[in-house]
Amino acid sequence: MKKNKSVWILLIVILFISIVFILNNQHNKLTINQIDSNDLKNQMIGSELPRLLFSDENKVIFESGGIYIYDLIDKNVTLSLDIISFKNKYFSDKTFKDIKPWAYATKDGNEILLTFINYASEPFEKYYSFNVPDKVIKEISVEAFEAKKANIFLCEYLDDNNEFYSKSTSMISRIDDKRFVYLTYDNYKVNSIKIVLVNNNKPTIYNVFSEKSK
């Protein structure tokens, strides 16, 4: 009888420790919000032009105040990352709030790398990895970041004499020898951003935030 009581006490202790461990992990788990589409109506592009991160025949990833993943087949934004609210949530110090993030996408488009670096009076570096299929973000070391950065998708910056320079945000993303993508916009509002897919010199325009193409 005494032995059974000891076993039950041990099980209760183990259960208690497990619950505390799970709750602690949930508390420390990083989260990043999606961008509220209603906020885009008045959101300006700002001094940083929209920047391509990745493209293939199925999707395009770009950055403009936040990160957006656009499905070329279904013609809609399937995922967005609110970098501003993430920065304000986890970097509460005023110095850290002034940090401008920088983003990269891996060659397969399944991972987005985020950096937050400040070289001012208080040196500061943070690196994060967002897994697109799993929708999970985690902090990584600078060594892990550098290793992943060797596998990033590279876009092509255009010379100012290129015919697409004035039509685009000065960069294109090649899918293959015949197809490439660039971004454009009608005004300086984020909701005016368009994706242009050029295939054999024939452009198809995707109105990203109105879910229409022509």
Residue, then its C-alpha position, 0 to 999 in steps of 0.5 A: m500500500k505504501k509502495n502504491k502511494s509513493v508511485w502515485i506521488l511520483l506520477i503527480v510530481i512528474l505530471f506537475i513538472s510536465i505541465v509547468f514545462i509545457l506552459n513555460n514553452q508556450h509562454n516563451k514561444l515566438t509568434i508573428n501576426q499576419i497583416d490586417s488587410n484593412d490596414l493596407k488602405n492607408q499604408m504608404i510604401g515609404s522610402e523603401l520600395p517594395r522588394l522581391l524576395f522569391s518567385d517560382e511558377n506558383k508563388v511570389i514573396f515580396e517585402s513592403g513594410g511587411i512580408y507577403i506571399y502571393d499565390l500565382i495560381d489562386k491569385n491571392v495573398t496566402l500569408s503575410l508577416d507583420i514585421i512591425s508589430f513583431k519588432n515592437k512586441y519583442f524589442s520594447d526599448k526605443t533604440f531597438k524600435d528604430i532598427k530596420p529589419w531585412a529579409y531573405a527567402t531561401k531558394d525553395g521559398n520555404e523559409i524566410l530569414l529575418t535580421f534585426i541589426n543595429y550598429a549604433s551606440e548599442p550594438f545589437e543583432k537578432y536573427y530569426s527563421f520563419n518556416v513557411p509551410d509550418k508557419v513557425i518562427k524561431e530565433i537562430s544564432v548568427e552561425a545558423f543564419e550565415a549557413k542558411k544565407a548561403n542558400i538564399f534566393l537571389c534577385e537581379y538588380l537592373d541597370d538604369n538603362n534596362e527597359f524594365y528599370s522604370k517599369s519596376t522597383s529596379m529589380i526582377s526575379r527570374i523563374d527560368d530563361k523565358r519567365f521573370v517577375y517584377l513589382t510595380y505600383d500605381n501610387y505610393k500605397v501598399n495596396s496598389i502593388k502589382i506583380v508582373l509576370v513576363n512570359n516570352n515577352k508577354p506580361t500578365i499583371y496580378n493586382v495583389f490586394s484586389e485578387k484579380s489579374k489581367 
